[in-house]
Amino acid sequence: MNIWVDADACPLVIREILFKAAQRTGVPVTFVANQPVNVPPSTLIHTIQVAPGFDVADNEIVRRLSAGDLVITSDIPLAAEVIAAGGSALSPRGELHTKENIRARLNMRDFMDTMRASGIHTGGPPPLSQGDRRAFAGHLDRLLTLGSRTAR
């Protein structure tokens, strides 16, 4: 199992949880972004800087993804591609995207895009809460435990 992070929009506090998880579990984590990402020195923590552009980082993650890998992303279309390729997708808010819920999330995303395009101000997401951080850490631990069991 590898962890891939859509790092352009990944909050620092979530990155720090991932740094600790990599060291604790030995699972490699790669941050993919179109800008430099500061990471601690480690043989388990890597960065890939891609060219600027729409979905360039997403496309790089999908290209490198293997079945059983975990992707950290807030991008619903990327999460759908990850699930279709046999990976797992977890948002920085601790929302686990699954085969059962991804279609509804894609539909809601498309609906909100349509509303914004028509001039309706929908507001942005609320700040990352302590509950979001706990949900993320809990799902991450469960997924890493599952991944270590299936790797045996």
C-alpha positions in Angstrom: 0.0 0.0 0.0 1.1 3.5 -0.8 -0.6 6.8 0.2 -0.9 9.5 -2.4 -1.8 13.0 -1.4 -3.4 15.6 -3.6 -1.3 18.1 -1.8 -2.3 21.5 -3.4 -5.3 21.8 -1.1 -4.3 19.5 1.8 -4.2 21.4 5.1 -1.0 21.4 7.1 -2.5 19.7 10.1 -3.5 16.8 7.9 0.0 16.6 6.4 1.4 16.4 9.9 -0.9 13.5 10.7 0.3 11.8 7.5 4.0 12.4 8.4 3.4 10.7 11.8 1.5 7.8 10.2 4.2 7.1 7.7 6.8 6.9 10.4 4.6 4.8 12.7 3.5 2.3 10.1 6.2 2.3 7.5 3.7 3.0 4.7 5.2 5.4 2.1 3.4 8.7 1.6 3.9 10.8 -1.6 2.6 14.4 -1.8 1.8 15.4 -5.4 1.4 19.2 -6.1 2.1 21.8 -8.7 4.1 23.8 -6.1 6.8 22.8 -3.7 5.7 21.0 -0.5 7.8 21.0 2.6 8.1 17.6 4.1 10.4 16.3 6.9 13.4 14.2 5.8 12.4 10.6 5.6 12.8 7.6 3.3 9.1 7.1 3.6 7.9 10.6 2.7 8.2 11.9 -0.9 7.1 14.8 -3.0 6.4 15.0 -6.7 6.1 18.5 -8.2 4.1 18.5 -11.4 3.6 21.3 -14.0 0.9 23.9 -13.3 -2.4 23.2 -14.9 -5.9 22.0 -14.3 -5.9 18.4 -12.9 -2.2 17.8 -13.6 -1.6 16.6 -10.1 -4.8 14.5 -10.2 -3.7 12.9 -13.4 -0.3 12.1 -12.0 -1.8 10.4 -9.0 -4.2 8.3 -11.1 -1.2 7.3 -13.4 0.9 6.1 -10.5 -2.0 4.5 -8.4 -2.1 0.8 -7.8 -5.1 -1.1 -6.6 -5.1 -1.1 -2.8 -3.5 2.4 -2.5 -5.0 5.2 -0.5 -5.5 8.7 -1.9 -6.1 11.7 0.3 -8.1 14.3 -1.6 -11.0 16.7 -1.4 -11.5 16.4 -5.2 -14.7 14.3 -5.8 -13.9 13.4 -9.4 -10.4 12.3 -8.4 -11.9 10.2 -5.6 -14.3 8.5 -8.2 -11.3 7.7 -10.4 -9.4 6.2 -7.5 -12.3 4.0 -6.4 -12.8 2.8 -10.1 -9.1 1.9 -10.1 -9.4 -0.2 -6.9 -8.0 2.3 -4.5 -9.5 4.0 -1.4 -10.2 7.7 -1.2 -10.3 9.8 2.0 -11.0 13.5 2.3 -9.0 15.7 4.7 -12.3 16.1 6.6 -12.4 12.4 7.3 -15.1 11.5 4.7 -14.4 8.1 3.3 -15.5 7.9 -0.3 -16.8 4.5 -1.3 -18.5 2.7 -4.3 -21.7 3.2 -2.4 -21.5 6.9 -1.9 -19.4 8.4 -4.6 -22.2 8.7 -7.2 -24.3 10.8 -4.8 -21.3 13.0 -4.0 -20.5 13.5 -7.7 -24.1 14.5 -8.3 -24.1 17.0 -5.4 -20.8 18.5 -6.6 -22.2 18.9 -10.1 -25.3 20.5 -8.7 -23.3 23.0 -6.6 -21.1 23.8 -9.7 -24.3 24.5 -11.7 -25.6 26.8 -8.9 -22.3 28.7 -8.8 -22.2 29.0 -12.6 -25.7 30.6 -12.4 -24.4 33.3 -10.0 -25.6 31.9 -6.8 -23.1 32.3 -4.0 -22.8 29.0 -2.2 -20.0 29.9 0.2 -16.9 27.8 0.8 -16.4 24.9 3.2 -16.2 25.7 6.9 -12.7 25.7 8.6 -11.3 22.2 9.4 -12.6 21.4 12.9 -11.2 19.2 15.7 -13.9 16.6 14.8 -12.8 16.6 11.2 -9.2 15.9 12.3 -10.3 13.1 14.6 -12.5 11.6 11.8 -9.5 11.8 9.4 -7.1 10.2 11.9 -9.6 7.4 12.7 -10.3 6.5 9.1 -6.6 6.7 8.3 -5.8 4.3 11.1 -8.5 1.8 10.1 -7.4 1.9 6.4 -3.7 1.5 7.3 -4.6 -1.5 9.6 -6.7 -3.0 6.8 -3.9 -2.4 4.3 -1.3 -4.1 6.5 -3.5 -7.1 6.9 -4.1 -7.6 3.2 -0.4 -7.1 2.5 0.4 -10.2 4.6 
